[in-house]
Amino acid sequence: MTLSTLKQILLRLYNNYVKRYLNRLILALILSFTLAGGTAAIAWLLDPAVKKIFIEQDKTMALLIPFAIVLAFAVKGLSLYFARTITIRVGHEICKKLQIEMTSNILSSDAHTIESKHSGKYISHYLYDIGLVNSLVSTGVLNLMKDSLTLIVLVSLMFYQNWKLACFAIIMMPLAALVAKSLGKRIGKVTSQSAEISGTLSTYVSEIIKASRMIKIYQQEKFEFDKSEKILDMLKNKQIKMGFVMVRAQPIMEILTGIIIAGFIYYTGIMVASGEIEINNFFSFLTAMMLAYQPIRSLATMNMAFYQGAAAAERVFGIIDTKSSIKQIDNLPDLKINKGIIEYKNVNYAYPKTKDHAIKNINMKIEGNTTAALVGHSGAGKSTIINLLPRFFDVAGGEICIDKQNIADITLSSLRKNISLVSQDIILFDDTVKANILYANHNATDEQFKTACNYAAATEFIEKFPESYNTIIGENGIRLSGGQKQRISIARAILKGASIILLDEATSSLDADSEEKVQNAIINLTKNKTTLVIAHRLSTIIRANKIIVLHNGEVVDIGTHSELLNKSGVYKNLYSKQIATN
């Protein structure tokens, strides 16, 4: 990370996030002044302490000076406590705002943007990177304020006591700055590499949890263990390297400190012998100098923390700044459903980073309150056509209309409000059965909820659960069978009450008994609705009002089942193969 990039990121952090908490940080700055004053007071009090207590043996001062020292330590401790409390709260509030913005961006992104990055990477940004940004704001900013002020106050005290000794003592400061500058650039690079590996690890852990049964049945535990060990080794090596870079300054600073102190003692000894300085001044000055070296060491390594935090912020900003390909224009009208007629007019689409079109010149019309089925070999473009309708991604050419309204010219919310999707890849949350169904409509009445469950043929098996509708179904419904998952998904779609239904291989992975129950549920779902179906089993769409045959991303035939058997070679081939295998 270059210095200019670092400045840009830190400036963005300040303008967009830190600036709104400026009043709190000013209070922390005032407390840092108090802290610095308390530190300087401790050093200054040693002068009269040595002179009055040990040399002159003043009994009154023997009581007052220790009390003053305790008071100085108390002021220092309380100031640090309240300053840290402020910056910790500010840091967490800023990180919450960053996480909210990341979440908002993810929720509004198009499907390709989300799917191009593994969930483990997102988790790494949410946790690892946000933690580094938090450290930068809550710890780095406070340390910068308190250490800088403490150093200024202590150096001022040193010059007040003896300018010659002060000049000698501060020789170390430019050397510390050089050490910090040389190490700061390296720490940013190493931190970025470490974050990348942490993301890879999160991805891997997510995958082995989901694939635990497959790993066991294929007896690949040893393979996965070795794979995890390699990833962990890479992470360990990067973290060790990062640690080495961060501590590399320590021995240099300690050696420099030793040289300076040794030289200081020698030089002060000469001054004491000549009567230029008294022994009590020596102890006070030495204390001030020793106390000053702590903020110097802290400041010397501080820019490494800034590079770390800035590198993490850069990755977080990368998520926040990612623009969705779904174009949304303000002040568009809402979709108005009349008959629910869907039309694809010369629709083209190519997936990002590919030259070949997934679909080409798609022209088809689905009448309202009818069922149309999409059939074709794998890769024919069926899923692409389905995904374009709710605008999971936008067409590259042509237009899609609902009741003669171009879906690009209406609000996205009103479009999706009128569409329900039931897929073979059922998404369920680790929550109750009821919560998963109500996800479609949180304001549904009990009567509406029960009706949806009945229509989906789900009531019977749900009420057999130990806690009925309040049963926790586990991550992605792991405690349910395939047919039960699908019927809960259908109940959810029924509860939404959308005018257009999309069915994506909804029964492809079910056994005969479950398929029959799900098919009955689908009949209830699609009654008096415009329905677009992707069918794996052609037997399930024989009675569809219209069957659209796709091949290599193009519509090659349209008709009913009987019509296509007579005129479509592609459909006849598909149907014959399935009949032969059944």
C-alpha positions, 0 to 999 in steps of 0.5 A: 500500500502506497502512502497516498493510498493510505492517506486516501483510506484514512481520509475516507474513514475520517470524513464518512465515519469518524467525523460524526463522533468528533465531539466525543473524540475531542473529549478523549483528546482533553482527557489525553491532555490530562493524562499527559499532565499527570505523567509529567507531574509524576516526573516533576514531583521527583525533584522536590521529593529527592531534595525535600525528603531525602536531602533536607528531610522535611517531614511535612513534605514527606507526607505531601509529596507522596500524596501528590504522586498518588493523586497524579497516578489517580488522575492519569489512570482515570483519564486513561479509563474514560478516554478508552471508554469513549474510543472503544464505543466510537470504534464499535459504532463505526464498525457497526455502520461499516457492517450495515453498509456491507450488508446493504450492498450484499442484499442489493447486489445482483446474483453474479456479484454475490456468487462470484465470491465465496461466503467464507470471504465475506465472513472474513471481511465481516469479522477479521477486517472489521476487527482490524478497523476497530483496533485502528479507531478504538486503540490507534487513535487514542494511542496517537493522541495520548502518546503524542501529547505525553511526549510533547509535555515530557519533552517540554518538561525536560527542556524546562529542567535542562536544555542541554540534557534535553537536546541529548535525550531526543536524539533517538526520536528521528531514528525511531521515526525512520524505523517506523517508516521502514516497517510500516509499508511491509506490515500492510502487505503481510496483513493483506496476505494474511486476510486473504488466507483467513478468507480461504480458511473460512471458505474451507471450514464452511465447505467441510461442514456442509459436505460432512456426510459426503466426506465420510461416505467417501472416506476422505477424512485424511485428505481433508485433514491434510488439506486443512493443515496446508491452509493452516500452515500458510496462515500460521506462516503469514501471521508469524511473518506479520508478528516478526515484522511488528516486533522487529522494531523492538530490539532496535528501540531497546538498543537505542534506548540503552545507548541513550541512557548510558550516554545520558548517565555519563554526560549527567555525571560530568555535569553533577561533578562540575556543579552544573546540575544537582542530584535531585534534578538528575532523578527528575530528568531521568524519570521524565526521559524514561517516561518519554521513551514509552510513547516514543516506542509506541509511536514508532510502531503505531504506523504499522497499526495504521497500515493494518487498519487501512489495509482492512478498511480498503478491503471492506470498502471494496465490498461497499463500493461494488456496484450492482449491475441491476439498474434502478431508476428513481420515481418509476411506476409500480407494476400493475398486474391485470391478466399476468401476461409475460412476454420475452421479446428478442431477449439476449443474455451472456454471463459476465466474463464469457463471450457466448450468449447463454440465451439468444433472441428469446421470443415467447408469450405466456398467457395469464393464468396459464402454465408454461414449461421450459424443457431442454438439455442441461445448459439450454438456458432454462434457468437463465430465462427464469432468473431474468424475470425477477431481475436477478440479473438484467437482459443484455438485449431485448425486453421482458414485459408483464402485461405490456409493462417493461420490467426495466421501467417499473420499480424492482420492489413491485416486480418482485412483490408479484413473483414467487419462486420455488426451487430445487435448491430450497433455502431455509433458515435455522429457525422455527417452521413457523418463522420460515413460512412467515418469511414471505409475509410477517403480517399474515393472520393465523388463518392465512398461515394455516390455509397456506400450510393446508394448501401445501399439504404440510399441516399433517407432518408439521403437527407431528413434530414435538413442538409443532410449528415452533420446532427448530428445523436446523441449518437449511432444514437439516432435520427435514426430509426433501419432501418436507422442505419443499412443502414448507417452501411451497407454503411460504410461496402460497402465503406470499400470494404473488400473481406469478409463480416460478418453479425451478425443478421443484420436484427433481430430487423427490421420491414418488410418494413425496413428488405426488404430495408436492405436485398436489401442493403445486396445483394449489399454489399455481391455481389461477396464477401465471406459472413458468416451470422448469421441468426435469421430469417431463411427466410432470408438465404433460398437462402444461398449457404451453411447452417451450423447447430450448436448445443451445440458448434458443427457442426451437419449438413451442406447443403442447405435449401432443403437438411437440411429440409430432413436430419437435425432434428435440422434445421427442428425443428428451421424452423418449429417453425419460420413458426408456429409463422409467 
